[in-house]
């Protein structure tokens, strides 16, 4: 395994891009272009893992010498998957459903290199307990933070933190979209150490 191979983030998410930039490794971005619909009866953690793998595989086919990062996140209340709301009305409805409840976020990541066949996968689980929210504060939050492209209808790195009662996680970056603690270890094993020398 060589550290000279390029690194490609198989995602167009600005949140994942910003997280990966924190590691200081040069990388490019490629859109994986995969179908993200769940299969009948597929559990949320299985959906996240499958989509992360498919994204990595799709980009690795185009960049076989590169180390490719594929990632996906699925939010669920019990086994009901919460998608990205897309509209203010849908975001308010999602947050009303989450009020006083626990939302579980499954953030999956796969690091792979097509030419060598090397791959590692991980699914991080984060549980968010929401405060009991009234309609007025939900509307104020959505108007101020505009979380329309976020599963669960909030930005934990923004004002969304004010919606929580507690947060249970091993890696706070996973909630934003990419579990950097696990990824750093996987990159080190691949010869791409963020703390390595020149």
Secondary structure, DSSP 8 states (H G I E B T S, - for coil): --TTS-EEE----HHHHHHHHTTT---EE----------TT--HHHHHHHHHHHHHHHHHHH-TTSEEEEEEEEEEETTEEE-B--SHHHHHHHHHHHTTSEEEEEEEEEEEETTT--EEEEEEEEEEEE----HHHHHHHHHHH--TTSBTS--TTTGGGGGEEEEE-S-HHHHHT--HHHHHHHHHHTT--TT---
